[in-house]
Amino acid sequence: MSAMTVTTASMTKDELKAELEKAFPDALPAKSAVGDYLTLRLPSADALLGVVGHLKNKLGFDYLDMVTATDWLGPVSLEGFI
């Protein structure tokens, strides 16, 4: 088995954001804030397992509260919606 470093001290949202940006440079801040949550855009759905694995195994998180996704196909015409 390999040794694993786990952060057990509580982190501020800014510290967590900095840690995730360092570990996952392709994760970008979301274009719109969602309440007071730390919200990131991942380059693909495949990146999610790496991020949640890092949160659990390296940072000591043990409870997943919310994961959401949005499909973006580009701008939409409002024609026909009225």
C-alpha distance (Angstrom), angle and dihedral (degrees) to the residues before:
residue distance angle dihedral
M1 . . .
S2 3.77 . .
A3 3.78 124.8 .
M4 3.77 116.4 -105.3
T5 3.79 128.7 -158.5
V6 3.78 112.9 -140.9
T7 3.79 122.6 -172.6
T8 3.77 108.5 -139.0
A9 3.80 101.0 172.5
S10 3.77 115.9 95.8
M11 3.78 115.3 -100.4
T12 3.75 130.5 -148.1
K13 3.78 118.4 -122.6
D14 3.82 89.5 -106.6
E15 3.81 92.1 51.5
L16 3.80 91.2 48.8
K17 3.80 91.3 48.0
A18 3.82 90.9 50.9
E19 3.82 91.4 48.6
L20 3.81 93.2 50.0
E21 3.82 92.8 45.3
K22 3.82 89.1 51.8
A23 3.80 93.8 47.6
F24 3.83 95.3 39.3
P25 3.82 110.3 30.1
D26 3.82 90.8 174.3
A27 3.83 90.8 62.1
L28 3.79 107.3 97.3
P29 3.78 131.5 -165.4
A30 3.79 111.4 -95.5
K31 3.79 115.5 -103.2
S32 3.80 90.5 -126.5
A33 3.77 126.5 39.2
V34 3.80 117.7 -124.4
G35 3.77 107.3 -148.2
D36 3.78 110.2 -69.0
Y37 3.82 93.7 -36.8
L38 3.78 123.3 124.0
T39 3.80 99.4 -113.7
L40 3.81 123.2 -170.1
R41 3.79 135.2 177.2
L42 3.79 114.7 -135.1
P43 3.80 121.1 -154.0
S44 3.82 91.8 -124.8
A45 3.79 142.5 -6.8
D46 3.82 87.9 -103.6
A47 3.83 89.3 67.9
L48 3.82 92.4 61.9
L49 3.81 95.9 79.0
G50 3.79 91.5 52.9
V51 3.80 92.2 50.7
V52 3.82 96.3 47.2
G53 3.81 89.9 43.1
H54 3.80 89.4 54.0
L55 3.81 91.0 47.9
K56 3.81 91.1 52.0
N57 3.80 103.5 35.4
K58 3.81 102.4 33.6
L59 3.81 103.7 26.7
G60 3.80 100.9 33.6
F61 3.81 99.5 -120.4
D62 3.80 110.9 156.4
Y63 3.81 104.9 174.2
L64 3.80 126.2 64.5
D65 3.78 110.1 -153.7
M66 3.80 106.6 173.2
V67 3.79 140.8 0.6
T68 3.76 120.6 173.4
A69 3.78 136.3 171.2
T70 3.76 138.3 -162.3
D71 3.78 127.1 -159.7
W72 3.78 110.5 -140.2
L73 3.77 116.3 -162.0
G74 3.80 94.9 166.3
P75 3.81 132.7 -96.3
V76 3.78 116.2 -17.1
S77 3.76 128.2 -141.6
L78 3.80 112.8 -122.2
E79 3.80 89.9 -152.8
G80 3.79 109.1 124.8
F81 3.82 95.1 19.3
I82 3.82 95.2 93.7
